[in-house]
Amino acid sequence: MQKIYLDNSASTRVDPRVVEAMRPYFAELYGNASSLHSFGREAKAVMDAARASLAANIGAKPQEVVFTSSGTESNNFALKGVAFANRGKGNHIIVSAIEHDSVLGPAQWLQGQGFDVSYLAVNEDGLVSAAALDQEIRKGTILVSVMHANNEIGTIQSIDELGKVCRDRGVYFHTDACQSFGKVPVDVHAQSLDLVTINAHKIYGPKGIGALFIRDGIAIMPWQHGGGHEMGLRSATENIPAIVGFAKAAALCVEEMDAEDARTVALREKIIDAVLDTVPYAYLNGSRQQRLANNISLGFSGLEGDAIRLLLELDELGIAVSSGSACSSNGGGHKTSHVLAAIGLDAVRARGALRVSLGRFNTAQDVDIFLEKLSEVLRSLKPLTSVLI
Ligand SMILES: Cc1ncc(COP(=O)(O)O)c(C=O)c1O
């Protein structure tokens, strides 16, 4: 059976060009970038070049990019590091209600440490209003964190407007760009960004490598102590193969962004139109316009509680999709989506969605097969409300 992978928001296949770029750094050029001998100097030179290339892709200076192990680590570092370094200025932090768990988790933990956290509401498309953000900022606000694009519903925020509000009010602005980087432009100057989280495994690079952009001059407390790697901000021997792969993956995405965007949007629109036109009880979650090119979040009235079943039946037919975010399956049990609840869906609808996320290696044929299999599965599931509508 031919398998079709439509879960590119969870992770992506590593591009063969990235694998090639990484290959020499496992068994041939394996030095430690902190060593003084030629192996070490070579590793350091390669790492410096990768850092400079990655930085250039977001309009940053090389020394403003700190490598981490993941998007999760970068988000933890941004929130906890800024919170503790700026305690003297205030204790108020603002995050949006639809953040990834790797922002919500540290935010909740910080509440336990005496910080005050506000959760910004979003509208039915999942958008944060710049005016609402402006109102929420008060004396003592030290940090705002609003994700660039949402991992469940694909909504892309007007990040430049939010950044401008924070800049005008003198508050640090962090954005989690794990889902947007490589798909839409991220420019730390044009978008007034102070801290940006990115990772490699969403952009056809390896897992276990991420980065945090930290604007020069931002007060941030190191979170991982040791040998003083990464400009003293994040100790640990740098993962050279992964860093090389990350930079290569990012460069390819940026180079190919326009063509890939047009191609993916066409595939996305084909799926959305086909499903909404042929399944009367189907609906789309998130903004139709301000949406990632690769995200389709579908709800099926009457089948929300069956989202996992739908996913597993498609899996039986060789189609890999998600019931929301990949992380929602961690820790057992399917929980209500905080993102679907935040865009105003009722408790039933917030229980599940079918997230189809396209990627570089998907073809028009994949889309046709998916549509065929989806209608097969939907016919067999017979939603209760299809008879009610
Ligand atoms: C928006 C967002 N932020 C952060 C992460 C976490 O990144 P990582 O898997 O590298 O820890 C993810 C991945 O699921 C994500 O989608």
The ligand as an ORCA input file, in Angstrom:
! r2SCAN-3c Opt
* xyz 0 1
  C       3.996     26.218     17.236
  C       4.955     25.244     17.821
  N       5.804     25.638     18.776
  C       6.692     24.815     19.340
  C       6.777     23.499     18.952
  C       7.757     22.587     19.640
  O       8.876     22.384     18.873
  P       9.817     21.097     19.137
  O       9.064     19.928     18.592
  O      11.060     21.408     18.348
  O      10.060     21.024     20.576
  C       5.917     23.037     17.943
  C       5.974     21.616     17.509
  O       5.026     20.871     17.626
  C       4.977     23.920     17.367
  O       4.127     23.533     16.432
*
